[in-house]
Amino acid sequence: MAIFSVYVVNKAGGLIYQWDSYSPRAEAEKTFSYPLDLLLKLHDERVLVAFGQRDGIRVGHAVLAINGMDVNGKYTADGKEVLEYLSNSANYPVSIRFGRPRLTSNEKLMLASMFHSLFAIGSQLSPEQGSSGIEMLETDTFKLHCFQTLTGIKFVVLADPRQAGIDSLLRKIYEIYSDFALKNPFYSLEMPIRCELFDQNLKLALEVAEKAGTFGPGS
């Protein structure tokens, strides 16, 4: 079982907290000789395939690793610039791993705002008054669970479809938010959450949820 992401969205639709444990899945890995027969371009601080689809490598895939070393954005883990490294014939043959790129911060902000709008549309489409809005969206690879408080704060969890106890986890996250964000004298409402105790307790709650699948009454 797995919990992939946690989002906290304020009542205006702004993303004020995000936690992510998802690592992009490698979809293709190949050893290349010089010159590289793919066209790579820098887009949104990520090195993406722009042309040369082949052997499971698709346009839009990101470079995830070079010679087994992870790539973060446009740099390898040891600080080498990816495009510069791959333009040097002395570095070949080279093994490159490709896969779907990780979402950028800007994309997460945009998606949080879009979900806020969908939530409102869901409430308006209801044939009955007082609809709770979207509580769950399901796909074949994950479920999105949402809990909205009376003040309009939304807690969103993306998890494995088989993960149990998400309703209890959402309320546990709300409890952690109340205890370690709202009661923090340095925290301003509706603003990004930057509280170390909130981070620590959230991660602990997620670990418990993944192992046990639920929270007991006294947790």
C-alpha positions in Angstrom: 0.0 0.0 0.0 1.2 3.6 -0.6 0.2 7.2 0.0 1.6 9.2 -2.9 0.8 12.9 -2.1 -0.9 15.2 0.4 -2.2 18.7 -0.6 -3.7 21.4 1.6 -5.7 24.0 -0.4 -7.0 27.2 1.2 -10.6 28.4 0.7 -9.5 30.6 -2.2 -8.0 27.7 -4.1 -4.3 28.4 -3.3 -2.0 25.5 -2.5 -0.6 26.1 1.0 1.1 22.8 1.6 2.2 19.8 -0.4 4.0 16.6 0.5 5.1 14.1 -2.2 6.6 10.6 -1.8 6.1 9.7 -5.5 9.2 8.9 -7.5 8.8 8.9 -11.3 8.7 5.4 -12.7 11.4 4.6 -15.2 9.7 3.6 -18.5 12.8 3.1 -20.7 16.6 2.8 -20.2 19.0 2.6 -23.1 22.8 2.8 -23.7 23.7 5.3 -26.4 26.8 5.9 -28.5 27.9 9.3 -29.8 26.2 11.3 -31.3 22.9 11.0 -29.3 20.2 10.1 -31.8 17.5 11.9 -29.7 16.7 15.6 -29.6 16.6 16.8 -26.0 15.4 20.2 -24.9 15.2 22.1 -21.7 11.6 22.9 -20.7 10.5 24.2 -17.2 13.9 23.3 -15.8 13.6 19.7 -17.0 15.4 17.9 -19.8 12.7 16.4 -22.1 12.7 14.4 -25.3 11.6 16.7 -28.1 12.2 14.3 -31.1 13.3 10.8 -31.7 10.6 8.5 -30.2 11.9 4.9 -30.1 12.3 1.7 -27.9 9.8 2.9 -25.4 11.2 6.4 -25.2 8.5 8.9 -26.0 8.3 12.6 -26.8 7.7 14.4 -23.4 9.6 11.8 -21.4 12.2 13.4 -19.0 15.8 12.3 -18.4 15.6 10.6 -14.9 19.1 9.3 -14.6 22.5 9.1 -16.4 24.7 6.1 -15.8 22.6 5.2 -12.8 22.9 8.7 -11.2 19.6 10.5 -10.6 18.9 13.7 -12.5 17.2 16.6 -10.6 15.8 19.1 -13.1 18.6 20.0 -15.5 21.5 18.7 -13.3 22.7 15.3 -12.2 23.0 14.5 -8.6 26.7 15.4 -8.6 26.0 18.8 -10.2 26.8 18.2 -13.8 24.5 20.0 -16.4 22.7 17.3 -18.3 22.7 18.8 -21.8 26.4 19.9 -21.5 27.4 16.4 -20.3 25.6 14.7 -23.2 27.1 17.0 -25.8 30.6 15.8 -24.9 31.7 12.7 -26.9 34.2 11.8 -24.2 31.3 10.8 -21.9 30.0 8.0 -24.3 28.8 5.3 -24.3 26.2 6.5 -21.8 23.2 4.9 -20.2 20.1 7.2 -19.9 16.9 6.4 -18.1 13.7 8.0 -19.2 10.2 8.4 -17.7 7.3 10.7 -17.0 8.6 13.9 -15.5 7.8 14.9 -11.9 5.4 17.8 -11.5 6.9 21.2 -11.1 5.9 23.6 -8.2 4.0 25.8 -10.7 2.1 22.8 -12.1 1.1 21.7 -8.6 -0.2 25.3 -7.9 -2.2 25.2 -11.1 -3.6 21.7 -10.4 -4.6 22.7 -6.9 -6.5 25.7 -8.3 -8.2 23.5 -10.9 -9.3 21.0 -8.4 -10.7 23.8 -6.2 -12.8 24.9 -9.2 -14.0 21.3 -9.9 -15.0 20.9 -6.3 -17.2 24.0 -6.6 -18.7 22.8 -9.9 -19.4 19.4 -8.2 -21.3 21.2 -5.4 -23.3 23.3 -7.9 -24.3 20.3 -10.0 -25.9 18.5 -7.1 -29.7 18.1 -7.4 -29.9 18.6 -3.6 -28.8 21.6 -1.5 -25.8 21.3 0.9 -23.7 18.9 -1.3 -20.3 18.1 0.2 -18.6 18.5 -3.1 -16.1 16.0 -4.5 -15.0 13.5 -1.8 -13.3 11.0 -4.0 -12.0 10.5 -7.6 -10.9 7.1 -8.7 -8.6 5.9 -11.5 -7.0 2.5 -12.2 -3.7 3.6 -10.5 -4.7 5.9 -7.6 -7.6 7.4 -5.7 -7.9 11.1 -4.8 -9.6 11.7 -1.5 -10.8 15.1 -0.3 -12.0 16.4 3.1 -13.2 20.0 3.3 -13.5 21.7 6.7 -16.3 24.1 7.7 -13.9 27.0 7.1 -13.3 25.9 3.5 -9.8 24.3 3.9 -9.4 21.2 1.7 -7.2 18.3 2.6 -6.4 16.1 -0.4 -4.7 12.7 -0.3 -3.6 10.7 -3.4 -3.2 7.0 -2.5 -3.0 3.5 -3.9 -6.6 2.3 -4.7 -6.1 -0.5 -2.2 -5.1 1.8 0.7 -7.5 1.6 3.6 -8.3 4.1 6.3 -8.0 7.3 4.2 -11.1 8.9 5.8 -9.5 8.5 9.2 -6.2 9.8 7.9 -7.8 12.9 6.4 -9.3 13.8 9.8 -6.0 13.0 11.5 -4.3 15.5 9.1 -6.9 18.1 10.0 -6.2 17.5 13.7 -2.5 17.9 13.1 -3.2 21.1 11.1 -5.3 22.5 14.0 -2.7 21.6 16.6 0.6 22.5 14.9 -0.3 25.2 12.3 -3.3 27.1 13.6 -1.9 27.2 17.2 1.4 28.4 16.0 1.7 32.1 16.8 3.9 32.7 13.8 1.4 31.1 11.3 -1.0 33.4 9.3 -4.3 31.9 8.1 -4.5 31.1 4.3 -0.7 31.3 4.0 1.8 28.5 3.1 2.4 26.2 6.1 6.0 26.2 7.1 6.0 24.6 10.5 8.5 21.9 11.5 6.2 20.2 14.0 3.4 20.0 11.4 5.9 18.3 9.0 7.1 15.8 11.6 3.6 14.8 12.8 2.2 14.6 9.3 5.0 12.2 8.2 4.5 10.1 11.3 0.7 9.9 10.6 1.4 8.9 7.0 3.8 6.1 8.2 1.2 4.8 10.6 -1.5 4.9 7.9 0.6 3.0 5.4 1.5 0.3 7.9 -1.8 -0.1 9.7 -4.3 1.1 7.1 -6.4 3.0 9.6 -6.4 5.0 12.8 -8.0 3.7 16.0 -10.2 5.9 18.2 -7.3 6.7 20.6 -4.7 7.5 17.9 
